[in-house]
Amino acid sequence: MVKRVDWILAVSLCGLLIIGSLSIYSASYNWTTPLWKKQVIWIVSGLFGMIALSLINLHTLKRNSLFIYISSLLLLIAVLFMPPIRNVSSWFTIGGISIQPSELAKLAVIIMLASYLCDKDEANVWHSLILPGIIYGIPTFLIICQPDVGTSLSFISIFFVMLYLTEIKKIPFLFLLVLIGTGGIGLLFFSLLKFEYGLSLSLVLLSLGSIITFLFIIFTSLAYFTRNKKVWFLFIASILSVFLSLSCSFILKPYQEKRLIVFLKPSIDPLDAGYNIIQSKIAIGGGGLKGMGFLKGTQSHLGFLPERTTDFIFSVWAEEFGFIGSMILLFFYGLLVFRGLEIAENAGDRFSRLLGAGISTMIAVSLFVNIGITLGILPATGIPLPFVSYGGSSLLTNMAGVGLLLAIKKRN
């Protein structure tokens, strides 16, 4: 049994869980109800779940993928009728325990996409993208309705990585990539205009005209130098995404709009939407090379750093253990993610390969987005740091993912 243990996954996972427990203890040790005790219970539960899933038959998992997917959709629908917590209906609260279905849905979508795409040898035509888009789109729409934009955005990277591994032709893949990428940039642009100046009709027409002219010049140049008429499909995708992003900018609520654009300019609202990012930067910068020492962080213990046990847990660790501690944390993440990708690459069948790649991507994207938020280079979207942030739903989902990676390795 000792020989069968994947020591790289074991060491990296133990390192991250220890760092998470220490950070949560530091952030909440002087509270009336310290959260680290609850986190230890979640860790123990997650370890049992991880071991159980490492023994699962992957053929059985594939056969039940539709059931798992539909169950996750039903949970996402049911949670919309729950009383909102901080203006978001994302949690079931049962006896003091909160469960977030959107975290569990990540794994369900990965399993369903892997099950569908593994049998598709012709993922190079347009119609073959419709059903994967529906599989990805339905839970994303339900999560946006909560509204939880941050979690819904994490589905995008998972979707594209798993599509890429099906060896899809370049044009359909780039069409989707341009559609979503240009849409995201356009949403930031129009939200900033709306917040700063208000979107009058003349300003909208001027902005649209300038953007479309710029895109036309870019894609005309590409079509001329590449001699490829299919480039115009990408131009059409970019135009569609611009109009889509304009529509979405009117749907966003004021507090969502602020959270989306405040990373570009925290001084827009330094006492509200920009406050978190400003305090996070102060905490990380204050850690210096070696940090202030365990339980000696000023921003966290003096109450300046909000959400310090969840969204900004990295700021707590960086303040107390500095650049060196942050590099140790990233080293453990690097071990885990690259080991997960290695297990996926060596998988003996296509379902296992897609499943392993999707799980590794899920962990890597959450890591990148969370730390990007704390550094102020990405919009604050409320994504927890895997294995480190306080919370049972995220921890159980990620540990279940590691369990499935172990199951893939065992099958190999």
N, C-alpha and C positions, 0 to 999 in steps of 0.2 A: 504493500500500500504506500510505503514511503517513496518507493521508486516511481509510483504513478502520480505523485503530487507534482504539479507544475510550480516549481519553486520561484520562478520569475513572477508569475501572477500572485503567488502567495506572499512573497516579500513586498511587492508593490502595494497590494491591497492592505496588508497589515500596516505598512508605513502610513498610508493615507488615512486609515481608520484611527490610528494613534494620533496623528496630527489633528484630525477632526475632533476627536474627544478632548484633546488638550485645548484647542481653540475654543470650543463650546464651553469648557470648564472655565477658561479665563474670561470669556465674555459674559458669563452668567453666574459666577461663583458667589457673588454678593447679592443675588436676587433672593426674593422670598422662596421661590420654587426653582432651584437650579435645574437647568435643562439637561445637563450632562448625564444625570441619572436616567432620564427617559431615553436619551440617545444610546446609552449602553444596552438598554432593553431592545431597542430597534436593531442594534448591531448583532446581538445574540440571535434575534429572530431572523435577521437577514442571513446569518451564517447557516442556520438550519435550512432555510429556503434555498440558498445557493448549493448546499450539498445535495439536497433532494433533486434539484434541477440538473445537477451534473450527472445524475444517474438516469435521466429521462431518455427514452428512445426517440431519436429525432424523426423517425418515420411517423410515430404517433403524434408528435408535435405538428408535423406537416399536415397530417390528416385532419387535425382539429383546429387548423389555423383559422378557418372561417368562423367557427364557434367562438374562438378567442376574440377575433376581430369584432364580431357582432355584439358580444358581451361588453366590450370596451365602449362601443357606440351607445349602447343602452345606458351605461353608467354616465357617459358624457351628456346624454339627454336628460337623465334624472337629476343630475347635479344643477342643471339650469333652474330647477324649481326649489332649490335650497335657499335659505335666507342668505343674502350677500354678506361677506366679511370684507371690510374695507372696499366696498363698492364692487366686489368681484364674487361671483357665485362659482367657486372652484373647488369647494371642500364639502365632504360629508363629515359631520361631527357626530360621533357615537360614543357616549360615555366619556367625554373628554379626549377622545382620540380622533384626530382629523386625517382623512384620506383624500388625496388629490387624484381623481381619475385621469387627468390629463397626463400625469407622469406615467401611469400604467399603460396609457394608450400608445406611448412611444414604442414600447416593446411589442404591443399587439400589431401595430402598423408594420414594424420591421418583419415580424413573423409572416404576416399576410403577404407583403410585397415579395419576400423571399420565396414563399410557396407559389405565388403566381408567376413570377419572372423566371423561376428555375426551369419551367417547362416551355418557355417561349424561346425558340431558336430564331424567330424572325422579329426581333425587337427593333428592326431597322426601318419599319414603315410607320406612317403617321397613325393609322388606326390602332396599332398595337400600343400606343401611348394613352389611349382613352381610359381604359380600365385602371391602369396604375395611377393615372391622374385622379380618378374617382376614389380609389382606395386611399390616396393621400389627402384628397380634397375634403371629403365628408368630415373626418375628425378635426381637420384644421378649421373648417367653418364652425363646427360646434364649439371649439375652444375659443375662437374669436368672439362668439356670442356670449361668452361668460362675463366679461371680456378678459382674455389672457393672451395678449398679442405676443408676448415673449416666448411662451411655450410653443405657440403655433409656428413661430419662425424657425424653431429648432427642427421642425419636421422637414423643412426645405432641403437642408444639407443632406439629411438621411435619404430623401427621395432622389436627389441628383446622384449621390454616390452609388446607390443601388441600380439606378438606370444606367450609369456609366459602365458598371460591371457587366451589363448584358450586351455590351459591344454594339450599342445603338449607333446608327449613322450620324455623322457630324451635324448635318443641317437640322434635323428634328431636335437633337440635343441642344445645339446652340440656340435654336428658336426659343425653347423653354428657358434656357439660361438668360438670354437677352431680355425676354419678357419679364422675368422675375427680377433680374438685376437692375434693369432700367426702371422698372416699377418702384423698386425700393429707393433708388436715388431720387426719382421724381417725387415720391411721397415726402421725403425729407425736404426737398426744395419747396414744394407747394405748402407744406406745413409751416416752414419757416416764413415764407411770404405772408401766409394767412395770419400768423402770430404777430409779425412785425408791422405789416402794413394793411392787413385786411385784403381779401380777394375781391376787388371790384371787377366789373366786366372788362374794362379797358386793360387792367393789369393782367387779367387772365389771358386775354387775346394777345397781348404783347408778349407774355411769357411763352405761350404756346407757339406763336409764330417764330420766336427766337430759337426755341428748342427744336422745332421741326426743321427749320433751316439748317441748324448746326448738324443734326442727324443726317439730313439729306446730303450735305457736303461730305461728311465722313463716309457714308455708305456708297456714295457715287465714286469717291476715290478708291474705296476697296474694290468695287465692281470693275473699275477701269484697270487697276494694277493686277488683280487676280484673274481677270477674264472669266469670272464665274457669275452667271446671272442669278444663281441661287442666293447670292448675298442679299437680294431684294426681299427675300423672305424674312431676313433678320431686320431689315428696315421696317417692314410691316409690323413685326413683333414689337419693336421699340416704340412705334407710334401708338399701338394698342396699349402698351404698358404706361405710356405717358397719360393717356386719357383715363386709364384705370386708376393711376395714382392720384390724378386730380379729383376723381370721384371719391376715393378713399379719404382724401384730406378733409372733405366735408363731413364724413361719417365720424371721424375721430372726435371724442369728447375733449374738452379743454385740458383736463389733467393728463390725458394720454398724449395729447399734442405736445404739452410741455416736456413730458418724459422722453418723447421721441427726439426732440430737437435740442434739449438743454445741454447735451454733451458737446454740441458744436460751440455753445456759448453759455457756460454756467452762470455768467453774470446776468443773464436774462431774468432769472428768478432765484437769486442767491439764498433767499430765506425759505424757499419751498422746494420747487422741483430741482433746482441746482444745488441745494444744500447737501444732499447725500454725496454727490460726486466731489464737491469741494472738500468735505470732511474726509472722504476716502483718500483723496490725494495727499492731504496733510498727514494722515495716519501712515500711509505707505512711505512717503518721503521722510517722515520722522524716524522711521526704523533704521535708516542708514545702512551701513554694511553689516553690522552684527546685531542690530535691534536693541530695544530698550530693556529686554529681559522679560522672562515669564511673569505674568501678572503685574507688569509695570507699564503697560501701554496707557498713555494719557487720553487719547481720543476715545477709546472704548470705555475705560473705567470711569471717566468723568462724564460720560453720557452724551458726548458730541456726535459719535458715530451711530447712526440709526441702522436698524435691521442687521446688527452686528453678529447675530448667530445664524443668519441665513444668507441673504444676498451679498453682504459685505464681510463674510467670515475671512476672506483672504486678506482684507485690510488689517484685521486683528492679528493674524499670524505674521504678516509682513512687518507690522509695527513692533511686535515683540521679538521677532527673530531675524529681522532685517533681510538684506539681499541674499545672504548665505542660506537662511532658512527658506526663503522663497525658491531658491534654486534646488534645494533638497526636495521640496514639495513638487516642483516641476519634473525633477528626475524620476520620482515615483510614478507620476502620471505618464511620462514618456515610456517607462518600462511597461506599464500596463497596456497602453494603447498600441505600442508597436508589437508587443507580444500577442495581443488580440488580432492584429492584422496578419502576423506570421501564422497564427493558428488558422485564420480564414484562408490564407494563400495555400496552405498545405492540405486543405480540406479535400476529402475524396469525392465529393459530389457538389453539384452546383447550389443546391439548397443550403448546405452547410457553409459554403463560401459566401453566399449573399447574406446569410444570417450573421456570420461572424463579422463581416465588413460593416453591416448595419449597426451592430452593437458597438463596435469600436468607434464608429463615426458618432454615435449618440453620446458617448462619453467624451470624445475629443471636442465636439461642438459645444457641449455644455461647459467644458473647461475653458475653451477659448472665449466664449461669450461672457461668462461670469467674470473672468479676470480682465477682459476688455472693458467691461462696465466699471469695475473698481478703479481702473487706470484712466477712465474718462475718454476712451477712444471709441466706445460703442454706446448706443442709446440704452438707458436703464430699462431693462425689460423683465426683471424679476426671475432670472434663471438661477437655481441653486448650484453650488460648486459640488460636483459628484463626490460622494463618500466623505465629504468634509462638512458641508452645511448641515444644520439641524433640520430634521424632518424625516418622517418615516417613509412617505411615499417615494421620494427621490432615492433614498438609501436602498429600500427594498427593490426598486426597479433596477438600479444599477448593479446590485449584488445578484439579482436574478440574471442579468445579462452576463455577468462573470460566470455564473453557474452554467449557462448555456455554452459559453466559450469552452469550459471544461468538458462539457458533453461532446462538443465537436472534436476536441483533442482526443478524447477517449475513443470516439468512433474512428478517428484517423488511425 
